[in-house]
Amino acid sequence: MSSTSTSITSSTSTKFQSDSTSIKPKEPINLSAFKHETIVYHKQDNSYWFYEKSKDSFPGQAFGLEILEILYHTKTKFQDILIFKSKNFGNVLILNGIIQCTEKDEFAYQELITHVPIMSHPNPKKVLVIGGGDCGVIRELIKHVEDKTVESITMVEIDDMVIKLSTQYLPEMAKYHNHPNVKLIIEDGFKFLKETQSKFDIIITDSSDPEGPAEEFFQINYFKLLNNALSKNGIVIMQSSENIWLNLKYLKNLIKKSNLIFKNVNYLQCYMPSYTSGQLGLIIATMDENLNLSTPLRIFSKEKESKIFKYYNHLIHQSSFILPTWAKDYLENNND
Ligand code: SAM
């Protein structure tokens, strides 16, 4: 942990530049001339739309957002990055054609993936974030640094361009990566976990979906590495890239893999209008069999909850684990 300034280690990519470096496209991007496989022009009302589609994950449906302006587009060594200003959801970050966050609803995901493990752990001091380039999870973790619970945050992001662009175009999210208690490492999270000797109380995998550089995160070897890097009774949480409406079978399989490594695994979900089908699933796990992950160990006063959270509160913590009957039965049934 750096105590005086942001500490950034870069092993696979160029050095992260300071926030004062403004990234702008070389020339303003003309929407009508801009070509991208996710963007469709609708002649009837002269509008341009982004569509999130997936042949494997959710065939036969798509989620669309009307585009007002293309803010940035680039292809890095790792992924295709597109940022646009939408009509109803503010600025939107897209990686490899998949929505990562929108200014309108990002807080729901960032708060749930952060505060559920933190409030479930008796004494969370050291936190590791794998991925998380938009820096929204760091913003949420800083609330617990200010509360004198969390002491150090290490974030391992593979693509420094995501951080740079988020600083520029998602300023409400990427605003605490310079905090003295935050250490940024630009590296593959999988490689970092293989090599690290450190132990963490909480590990949050805030990764993109399995297609692309995050592919290895959804495999059993990753769960083993997570477990090795956890302190005694530590908690891991990861976005599952799916939800009960899109791919229950995939989810069940992912939970099964987690159960092979961890003794206590649970599934929770988050309302997210900008993710296809309106929600995202998260998997949370620990080796502590006695820890009830769906009940917070620490609860803030109602006034404090309203002051520091927009989505999370102690009741949402509990209710996020409650599933509709068909999904609960399917996930609990051992036959399939
Ligand atoms: N909230 C988002 C979601 O669920 O779609 C995820 C947000 S965050 C932008 C995902 C980050 O994971 C990206 O910045 C991406 O570069 C990073 N990432 C993907 N693969 C990675 C890897 N192997 N190591 C570290 N970071 C990775």
Residues whose N, C-alpha, C, O or C-beta is under 5 A from the ligand:
A	BS01	SAM	I99 Q100 I130 G131 G132 G133 D134 V156 E157 I158 D159 V162 E187 D188 G189 F190 D206 S207 S208 P213 A214 Q239
